[in-house]
Amino acid sequence: MNWRLAIVLVLLAGAVLTGWHAWKDRLVADDAAPAEARSDFILRDFEIIALNGEGQESFALRAPEMQQTPGARTMELATPLFLMPVLPSGHWEVRSKTGWVNENSDLLKLRGNVIATSPMGATRPTEIRTEQLDVYPNDSRATSEALVTVTSPGTRMQGTGMDASLTGKRVQLLSNVSLINDPKRR
């Protein structure tokens, strides 16, 4: 046997063996590393104004951070402040610990220490407190299934579940309702 042929066969065997080990290690690494889903974007310290189908302001949003939900077209928010317009002027201010906005921006899910305050200069200033609130900005409506406390001058209502019209000055508590009325505090 020619010595050149022997060297070529040894080198060929080494190349095949090295390739097989590299391919085998790649498969083990791929199985061990889970695919990490990443957000398409993250905004920090921002303010946006969302418009409805008629081009009118639906809501304004300020937050220290917003990111797109990985694999979806929804948004996740940290400590958001929503400003919901009320005609003729003014905005409801709605704050929470976290927030979520659906793909069409027509549902806002607010969770953790939610506080909604009626517009400045309202004839009857109102504050709504709860742990979870779903806001439908196109309908100027808010709902909750949690314990809700509604406070206005001289009145404090508490109940489980709520349906409220942010423009119609109507707040309906759904069950286990209690009312404290102190006319002197108006």
PyMOL commands that set and color helices and strands:
alter all, ss='L'
color gray80, all
select helices_A, chain A and resi 3-32+137-139+183-185
alter helices_A, ss='H'
color red, helices_A
select strands_A, chain A and resi 42-51+57-68+75-78+81-85+91-95+98-101+108-117+127-136+141-152+155-165+170-181
alter strands_A, ss='S'
color yellow, strands_A
deselect
rebuild
show_as cartoon
